């Protein structure tokens, strides 16, 4: 099987931000940001079946199982990612609310400078949550059982487990990029509570050029719905009182069922970092910290600095 090596722009909530070089599924012809025509569709969108009633499991809950593609076509074509059909957000839902940051965050953002150059995607860092969904342009596969929901990602061939068997979070869970997730059903909505999220990642977005990093107390509430056989909707509320002045809720992210199985894609050897970070800027502070990520001591320091500036 022939593997294709290409560059692409990885979108975050309708925008953003990192270029990867890797093995790309043969089903997709991928344009390159450095070549004319990037952003124009290459592949014709498949014909979707007529939407039917929401499939349900034996216990009556919506069945989220399937391979889901970002947007409204059930297709994967990063060359067309800037077209409305490939957008994860529907203009009918109105403008996306922007996060409201605590005053100290602006001081930290100045320390690492350009969002484009500092974006962790450039060095192939894990997306974490909610970026596993909101920053990921590649398809996801959901496998649903009566005890758990497993989400498989084509990007980096990774996965998430959402427990739905009634268990609670562990008392002192170790931080993980995808956190610790437990879910329950509220009517036809799967509501997922996520804690213990690794801080070495960015949410990035919405609107682009927003360096949004989580703190060690970030808490997510995710909502998955399948209103018909063709459509899945995902929303996330981010509660992070150290970084945000109030919780932030995304507009619904739209996914369409596809007919193609997952392939595999790995972020490796990102040569385009030379384009987006031509000066090879590093973000290590004199004390050895990576300035791009949350640090409690720095947080306390910048809280005092921000308070002093208000006086």
C-alpha positions as CSV (number, residue, x, y, z in Angstrom):
1,X,0.0,0.0,0.0
2,X,1.4,3.3,-1.0
3,X,1.7,6.0,1.8
4,X,1.4,9.7,1.1
5,X,3.4,12.4,2.9
6,X,1.8,15.8,2.9
7,X,1.5,19.0,4.9
8,X,-1.7,20.4,6.1
9,X,-3.2,23.0,8.4
10,X,-4.9,21.6,11.5
11,X,-8.0,23.6,12.3
12,X,-9.3,24.3,15.8
13,X,-12.8,25.4,16.3
14,X,-13.2,26.8,12.8
15,X,-9.7,28.2,12.6
16,X,-6.1,27.4,13.6
17,X,-3.0,26.4,13.7
18,X,-0.5,23.6,13.3
19,X,1.2,21.9,10.4
20,X,2.0,18.2,10.4
21,X,4.0,16.0,8.1
22,X,2.9,12.3,8.2
23,X,1.3,9.3,6.5
24,X,-2.0,10.4,5.0
25,X,-4.9,8.1,4.2
26,X,-4.9,7.1,0.5
27,X,-8.6,8.0,0.2
28,X,-7.8,11.7,0.6
29,X,-5.9,13.9,-1.8
30,X,-4.4,16.6,0.4
31,X,-3.4,20.0,-0.8
32,X,-0.4,21.8,0.7
33,X,-0.5,25.2,2.3
34,X,2.5,26.3,0.3
35,X,1.0,25.4,-3.1
36,X,-1.6,27.2,-5.1
37,X,-5.2,26.0,-4.7
38,X,-5.0,25.0,-1.1
39,X,-8.4,25.4,0.4
40,X,-10.3,24.4,-2.8
41,X,-12.1,21.0,-2.9
42,X,-10.3,18.2,-4.7
43,X,-12.6,15.3,-4.1
44,X,-16.3,15.3,-4.9
45,X,-18.4,14.9,-1.8
46,X,-20.1,11.5,-1.5
47,X,-23.9,11.2,-1.7
48,X,-25.3,10.8,1.8
49,X,-28.2,8.5,2.5
50,X,-31.5,10.2,3.4
51,X,-31.5,11.0,7.1
52,X,-33.5,8.5,9.1
53,X,-34.6,8.1,12.7
54,X,-31.9,8.1,15.4
55,X,-30.5,4.5,15.7
56,X,-30.9,3.2,19.3
57,X,-29.3,0.5,21.4
58,X,-31.3,-2.2,23.2
59,X,-31.7,0.0,26.3
60,X,-33.3,2.8,24.2
61,X,-30.4,5.3,24.2
62,X,-29.2,6.8,21.0
63,X,-26.5,4.7,19.4
64,X,-23.5,7.0,18.7
65,X,-21.5,4.2,17.0
66,X,-20.1,4.9,13.6
67,X,-17.2,6.7,11.8
68,X,-17.8,10.4,12.0
69,X,-16.4,13.1,9.7
70,X,-16.1,16.8,10.5
71,X,-18.7,18.9,8.7
72,X,-21.7,18.1,6.6
73,X,-20.5,15.8,3.8
74,X,-19.4,12.5,5.5
75,X,-16.1,13.0,3.7
76,X,-12.5,13.8,4.4
77,X,-10.8,16.4,2.3
78,X,-8.4,18.9,4.0
79,X,-8.0,20.8,0.7
80,X,-11.7,21.8,1.2
81,X,-11.5,22.5,4.9
82,X,-12.2,26.2,4.4
83,X,-15.5,25.6,2.6
84,X,-18.8,25.8,4.5
85,X,-19.5,22.1,3.9
86,X,-16.3,21.1,5.8
87,X,-16.8,23.5,8.6
88,X,-17.6,22.0,12.0
89,X,-19.7,25.0,13.0
90,X,-23.0,25.9,11.4
91,X,-23.5,29.7,10.8
92,X,-27.2,29.2,11.8
93,X,-26.0,28.7,15.4
94,X,-24.7,32.3,15.5
95,X,-21.2,33.6,16.3
96,X,-19.1,31.5,18.6
97,X,-18.5,33.0,22.0
98,X,-14.9,33.9,22.8
99,X,-13.3,32.9,26.0
100,X,-13.0,35.5,28.7
101,X,-9.5,35.3,30.3
102,X,-8.4,36.3,33.7
103,X,-6.1,39.4,33.6
104,X,-2.9,37.4,34.5
105,X,-3.3,35.3,31.3
106,X,-2.4,38.3,29.1
107,X,0.9,38.7,31.0
108,X,1.7,35.0,30.5
109,X,0.8,35.2,26.8
110,X,3.4,38.0,26.4
111,X,6.1,35.7,27.7
112,X,5.8,33.3,24.8
113,X,4.7,35.8,22.1
114,X,3.2,34.7,18.8
115,X,0.5,32.1,19.0
116,X,1.4,30.8,15.6
117,X,5.0,30.1,16.5
118,X,4.3,28.7,20.0
119,X,1.4,26.4,19.0
120,X,2.2,23.0,20.5
121,X,0.8,21.3,17.3
122,X,4.0,22.3,15.6
123,X,6.0,19.9,17.7
124,X,3.4,17.2,17.4
125,X,2.2,17.4,21.0
126,X,-0.9,15.5,21.9
127,X,-4.1,17.4,21.4
128,X,-5.6,16.4,24.7
129,X,-9.2,17.2,25.5
130,X,-11.3,18.9,24.2
131,X,-8.8,19.3,21.3
132,X,-9.1,15.5,20.7
133,X,-12.4,16.6,19.0
134,X,-12.4,20.4,18.6
135,X,-8.9,20.7,17.0
136,X,-8.9,17.4,15.1
137,X,-9.9,17.6,11.4
138,X,-9.6,13.8,11.0
139,X,-12.4,11.3,11.4
140,X,-13.4,9.7,14.7
141,X,-15.0,6.3,15.3
142,X,-17.3,5.7,18.2
143,X,-17.9,2.3,19.6
144,X,-20.7,2.2,22.1
145,X,-21.5,-0.6,24.6
146,X,-23.7,-0.7,27.7
147,X,-20.8,0.0,30.0
148,X,-18.6,2.5,28.0
149,X,-18.2,4.6,24.9
150,X,-14.8,4.4,23.2
151,X,-13.7,7.1,20.7
152,X,-11.0,6.1,18.3
153,X,-9.1,8.8,16.5
154,X,-7.4,8.4,13.1
155,X,-5.0,11.2,14.2
156,X,-2.1,9.5,16.0
157,X,-4.2,6.3,16.3
158,X,-5.2,7.2,19.9
159,X,-8.4,6.7,21.8
160,X,-10.6,7.9,24.6
161,X,-12.7,5.9,27.1
162,X,-15.9,7.3,28.6
163,X,-17.3,5.1,31.3
164,X,-21.1,4.9,31.4
165,X,-21.5,2.0,34.0
166,X,-22.3,4.4,36.9
167,X,-18.8,4.6,38.3
168,X,-17.5,7.8,39.8
169,X,-14.1,9.5,39.2
170,X,-11.2,8.1,41.2
171,X,-10.4,10.1,44.3
172,X,-7.0,11.3,43.1
173,X,-6.7,10.5,39.4
174,X,-3.3,11.1,37.7
175,X,-3.5,13.8,35.0
176,X,-3.8,12.4,31.4
177,X,-4.0,14.2,28.1
178,X,-7.6,12.8,27.7
179,X,-8.4,13.2,31.3
180,X,-10.7,10.9,33.4
181,X,-14.2,10.7,31.8
182,X,-17.4,9.4,33.2
183,X,-20.8,9.8,31.4
184,X,-24.5,9.4,31.9
185,X,-27.6,9.9,29.8
186,X,-29.9,12.9,30.1
187,X,-32.7,12.0,27.8
188,X,-31.1,11.6,24.4
189,X,-27.9,13.4,25.3
190,X,-24.7,11.7,26.6
191,X,-23.3,14.1,29.2
192,X,-19.6,13.5,30.0
193,X,-17.7,14.8,33.0
194,X,-13.9,15.1,32.5
195,X,-11.3,15.9,35.1
196,X,-7.6,15.3,35.7
197,X,-6.5,16.8,32.4
198,X,-2.8,17.1,31.6
199,X,-1.8,20.8,31.3
200,X,0.8,20.4,28.6
201,X,-1.6,21.2,25.7
202,X,-3.6,24.1,24.3
203,X,-7.2,24.5,23.6
204,X,-6.4,27.2,20.9
205,X,-9.3,29.1,19.6
206,X,-12.0,30.0,18.7
207,X,-11.4,32.7,16.1
208,X,-7.7,31.9,15.7
209,X,-4.6,33.6,17.2
210,X,-5.8,32.8,20.7
211,X,-3.2,31.0,22.9
212,X,-5.5,29.2,25.3
213,X,-3.8,26.9,27.8
214,X,-5.5,24.9,30.6
215,X,-4.7,25.0,34.3
216,X,-4.6,22.1,36.6
217,X,-8.2,22.6,37.7
218,X,-9.8,22.7,34.2
219,X,-13.1,20.7,34.2
220,X,-15.0,19.8,31.1
221,X,-18.7,19.0,30.5
222,X,-19.2,17.4,27.1
223,X,-22.5,16.7,25.4
224,X,-23.0,14.2,22.5
225,X,-26.2,14.0,20.5
226,X,-27.4,12.1,17.5
227,X,-30.5,13.9,16.2
228,X,-30.8,11.6,13.1
229,X,-29.0,8.7,11.5
230,X,-26.6,11.0,9.6
231,X,-25.7,13.6,12.2
232,X,-23.8,13.8,15.5
233,X,-23.5,17.1,17.5
234,X,-20.8,17.7,20.1
235,X,-20.6,20.6,22.6
236,X,-18.2,21.3,25.4
237,X,-18.3,23.6,28.4
238,X,-14.9,24.5,29.8
239,X,-14.8,25.5,33.4
240,X,-11.3,26.7,34.5
241,X,-11.5,29.5,37.1
242,X,-7.7,30.0,37.2
243,X,-7.6,30.9,33.5
244,X,-11.2,32.0,32.7
245,X,-13.4,34.6,34.3
246,X,-16.5,32.5,33.5
247,X,-17.1,29.1,31.9
248,X,-17.0,28.9,28.1
249,X,-19.3,26.8,26.0
250,X,-18.7,25.9,22.3
251,X,-21.3,26.1,19.6
252,X,-22.3,22.6,18.4
253,X,-19.6,20.8,16.4
254,X,-21.2,19.1,13.5
255,X,-20.2,15.6,12.4
256,X,-21.6,13.5,9.6
257,X,-21.6,9.7,9.3
258,X,-19.2,8.3,6.7
259,X,-18.8,5.1,4.7
260,X,-15.0,4.8,4.9
261,X,-13.2,3.1,7.8
262,X,-10.6,4.8,9.8
263,X,-7.1,4.9,8.4
264,X,-4.0,6.0,10.4
265,X,-2.2,9.3,10.6
266,X,0.8,10.1,12.7
267,X,2.3,13.5,13.4
268,X,6.0,13.1,12.7
269,X,9.0,15.1,11.5
270,X,7.2,18.4,11.0
271,X,9.3,20.2,8.5
272,X,6.8,23.1,8.2
273,X,7.9,24.3,11.7
274,X,10.6,26.1,9.7
275,X,7.8,28.1,8.0
276,X,5.7,28.9,11.1
277,X,8.6,29.3,13.5
278,X,11.5,30.3,11.3
279,X,13.6,31.6,14.1
280,X,13.4,28.3,16.0
281,X,12.2,30.1,19.1
282,X,12.2,28.0,22.3
283,X,10.0,28.7,25.2
284,X,12.1,27.6,28.1
285,X,12.3,30.1,30.9
286,X,15.5,30.8,33.0
287,X,14.1,28.4,35.6
288,X,13.7,25.7,33.0
289,X,9.9,25.9,32.6
290,X,8.1,25.7,29.2
291,X,6.4,29.1,29.2
292,X,3.6,27.8,27.0
293,X,2.0,25.8,29.8
294,X,0.5,26.4,33.1
295,X,2.7,26.5,36.2
296,X,1.3,27.1,39.7
297,X,4.3,29.2,40.9
298,X,4.2,31.4,37.8
299,X,0.4,31.7,38.2
300,X,0.8,33.0,41.7
301,X,3.5,35.4,40.6
302,X,1.4,36.8,37.7
303,X,-1.7,37.1,39.8
304,X,0.2,39.6,42.0
305,X,1.6,41.4,39.0
306,X,-1.9,41.7,37.4
307,X,-3.3,43.0,40.7
308,X,-0.6,45.5,41.0
309,X,-1.3,46.8,37.5
310,X,-4.9,47.4,38.4
311,X,-4.0,49.8,41.2
